[in-house]
Amino acid sequence: MANCLLLLGALDKTREPNRDGPINQGFKKTVAFLRFSQGRSTRTSFLILDAQSVKNTDTAENSGYDGGKKIKGIKRTLAVDNQGLPQGIHVTTGDVSDRDAASSLLMLHADQFDLVQRIMVDGGYTGDKFASLVGNSIGADVIIAKQSDLKHGHVTPQRWVIERSFGWLEKCRRLWKNCERKLHTSTMMITLAFLRFMLK
């Protein structure tokens, strides 16, 4: 199975992103199947959203400096359900704000999120502008994780779920840094890593 995923990646590596391509279709069907096998609806009504900044290698063409995390590279934004299964992936340069990257992800996947009622985020996503954009784009409410927990270094149970999802990516050595030339290739490699993990 891993060899098949690598072959699909090689076939798509030079292409621009295609949401109807074989990798994305397989990804969506796998997530839906896993949710269904757990006795849940194939589409979620609750999302947890966060971003991770990652350093580039010399081969990467796209780069930006994340002043908050002091990292020059790219930013990976994930939306997951309450089991940590990925529902949306978006990659930008590191200088894009967390709110702007999240807004782009939600608009990009708006057709998949029409049943979403609530989105949990951390304090980096506070503000009426982001809440209004979420409401206007997918009709969901924004829930901010408790600041008291965040200040004391505690991770609320639901916020811990997305930290675990990022941890799954760390099991793939290629994703320890961003070594892809194009942003859409970075997105594809994250998708393949999640696919490989879910199909084990």
C-alpha positions as CSV (number, residue, x, y, z in Angstrom):
1,M,0.0,0.0,0.0
2,A,2.8,2.4,0.8
3,N,4.4,1.8,-2.6
4,C,1.0,2.5,-4.3
5,L,0.8,5.9,-2.4
6,L,4.3,6.8,-3.4
7,L,3.5,6.0,-7.1
8,L,0.4,8.2,-6.9
9,G,2.6,10.9,-5.4
10,A,5.1,10.7,-8.2
11,L,2.4,10.9,-10.8
12,D,0.9,14.0,-9.3
13,K,4.1,15.7,-8.1
14,T,4.4,18.2,-10.9
15,R,0.7,19.0,-11.2
16,E,-1.2,21.9,-9.8
17,P,-3.6,20.9,-7.0
18,N,-6.7,19.0,-8.2
19,R,-9.4,18.5,-5.6
20,D,-10.9,15.8,-7.8
21,G,-7.7,13.9,-8.4
22,P,-7.1,10.3,-7.2
23,I,-5.1,11.3,-4.1
24,N,-7.8,13.7,-2.8
25,Q,-10.6,11.4,-3.7
26,G,-9.0,8.5,-1.9
27,F,-8.2,10.7,1.1
28,K,-11.9,11.9,1.4
29,K,-13.3,8.3,1.0
30,T,-10.9,6.9,3.6
31,V,-11.8,9.6,6.2
32,A,-15.5,9.0,5.4
33,F,-15.1,5.2,5.8
34,L,-13.3,5.5,9.1
35,R,-16.0,7.8,10.5
36,F,-18.7,5.5,9.3
37,S,-17.0,2.4,10.8
38,Q,-17.0,4.2,14.1
39,G,-20.8,4.6,13.9
40,R,-20.7,8.3,13.1
41,S,-21.9,10.4,10.1
42,T,-19.5,10.5,7.3
43,R,-19.3,14.3,7.6
44,T,-18.5,16.1,10.8
45,S,-20.4,18.9,12.6
46,F,-17.4,19.9,14.7
47,L,-13.9,21.0,13.7
48,I,-10.7,21.7,15.7
49,L,-8.4,24.0,13.8
50,D,-4.7,24.9,14.3
51,A,-1.5,25.8,12.5
52,Q,2.1,24.5,12.6
53,S,5.1,26.5,11.2
54,V,7.9,24.3,9.8
55,K,11.4,25.2,8.7
56,N,12.3,24.9,5.0
57,T,15.3,23.1,3.5
58,D,17.3,24.7,0.7
59,T,15.2,23.0,-2.0
60,A,12.0,24.8,-1.0
61,E,11.0,27.8,-3.3
62,N,8.3,29.3,-1.1
63,S,9.1,30.8,2.3
64,G,8.0,33.3,4.8
65,Y,9.0,34.3,8.3
66,D,6.6,33.5,11.2
67,G,7.4,36.3,13.7
68,G,5.5,34.7,16.5
69,K,7.2,31.3,16.3
70,K,10.5,32.7,15.0
71,I,10.5,30.2,12.1
72,K,11.3,30.8,8.4
73,G,9.5,28.4,6.2
74,I,5.9,27.3,5.6
75,K,2.7,27.1,7.7
76,R,0.5,23.9,7.7
77,T,-3.1,24.5,8.8
78,L,-5.2,21.5,9.7
79,A,-8.9,21.1,10.4
80,V,-9.7,17.8,12.2
81,D,-12.8,16.1,13.7
82,N,-13.0,15.2,17.4
83,Q,-11.1,12.0,16.7
84,G,-8.3,13.8,15.0
85,L,-9.2,12.6,11.5
86,P,-8.1,15.3,9.0
87,Q,-11.0,17.2,7.3
88,G,-9.0,19.9,5.6
89,I,-5.3,20.7,4.8
90,H,-3.9,24.0,3.7
91,V,-0.3,25.1,3.2
92,T,0.9,28.7,3.0
93,T,4.2,30.5,3.5
94,G,5.1,31.1,7.1
95,D,4.4,34.9,7.0
96,V,0.6,34.3,6.5
97,S,-1.2,34.9,9.8
98,D,-2.9,32.0,11.5
99,R,-6.3,33.6,11.0
100,D,-5.8,34.3,7.2
101,A,-4.5,30.7,6.7
102,A,-7.5,29.3,8.5
103,S,-9.9,31.5,6.5
104,S,-8.4,30.3,3.3
105,L,-8.8,26.7,4.4
106,L,-12.4,27.1,5.3
107,M,-13.3,28.8,2.0
108,L,-11.3,26.2,0.1
109,H,-13.3,23.4,1.7
110,A,-16.6,25.2,2.3
111,D,-18.6,22.6,0.3
112,Q,-17.4,19.9,2.7
113,F,-18.1,21.9,5.8
114,D,-21.8,22.7,5.3
115,L,-22.8,20.5,8.3
116,V,-20.2,22.1,10.6
117,Q,-21.8,24.0,13.5
118,R,-18.8,24.7,15.7
119,I,-15.0,25.3,15.3
120,M,-12.6,25.1,18.3
121,V,-9.4,27.2,18.0
122,D,-6.9,28.7,20.4
123,G,-6.3,32.3,21.4
124,G,-4.4,33.1,18.2
125,Y,-7.8,33.1,16.3
126,T,-9.6,35.6,18.5
127,G,-11.4,38.6,17.0
128,D,-14.7,39.5,15.5
129,K,-13.4,39.5,12.0
130,F,-12.4,35.9,12.0
131,A,-15.7,34.9,13.8
132,S,-17.7,36.8,11.2
133,L,-15.8,35.2,8.3
134,V,-16.4,31.7,9.7
135,G,-20.1,32.5,10.2
136,N,-20.4,33.9,6.7
137,S,-18.4,31.2,4.9
138,I,-19.8,28.0,6.5
139,G,-22.3,29.2,9.1
140,A,-20.4,27.9,12.1
141,D,-19.7,29.3,15.6
142,V,-16.1,29.8,16.8
143,I,-15.2,28.4,20.2
144,I,-12.0,29.7,21.8
145,A,-10.1,27.3,24.1
146,K,-10.0,28.4,27.7
147,Q,-7.3,31.0,28.2
148,S,-6.6,29.9,31.8
149,D,-5.6,26.4,30.5
150,L,-3.4,27.8,27.8
151,K,-1.6,30.2,30.2
152,H,-0.7,27.4,32.5
153,G,0.5,25.1,29.7
154,H,-2.4,22.8,29.9
155,V,-4.1,21.5,26.8
156,T,-7.8,21.0,26.9
157,P,-8.9,17.5,25.9
158,Q,-10.4,18.6,22.5
159,R,-7.4,20.8,21.7
160,W,-5.1,17.8,22.5
161,V,-6.7,15.9,19.6
162,I,-5.2,18.2,16.9
163,E,-1.8,18.2,18.6
164,R,-1.9,14.4,18.2
165,S,-2.8,14.8,14.5
166,F,0.3,17.0,14.0
167,G,2.2,14.3,15.9
168,W,1.1,11.7,13.3
169,L,2.8,13.8,10.7
170,E,6.0,13.8,12.7
171,K,6.2,10.0,12.2
172,C,7.0,10.8,8.6
173,R,10.7,11.8,8.4
174,R,10.2,13.7,5.2
175,L,7.8,16.1,7.0
176,W,10.2,17.0,9.8
177,K,11.1,19.9,7.6
178,N,9.6,21.2,4.4
179,C,11.8,20.1,1.5
180,E,9.2,20.5,-1.3
181,R,9.7,23.1,-4.0
182,K,6.0,24.0,-4.3
183,L,3.3,24.6,-1.7
184,H,0.9,22.3,-3.5
185,T,3.5,19.5,-3.4
186,S,3.8,20.1,0.4
187,T,0.0,19.7,0.7
188,M,0.1,16.5,-1.3
189,M,2.9,15.0,0.9
190,I,0.9,15.8,4.0
191,T,-2.2,14.2,2.4
192,L,-0.2,11.1,1.5
193,A,1.2,10.9,5.1
194,F,-2.3,10.9,6.6
195,L,-3.5,8.4,4.0
196,R,-0.7,6.0,4.9
197,F,-1.4,6.4,8.6
198,M,-5.2,5.9,8.2
199,L,-4.7,2.8,6.0
200,K,-2.5,0.9,8.5
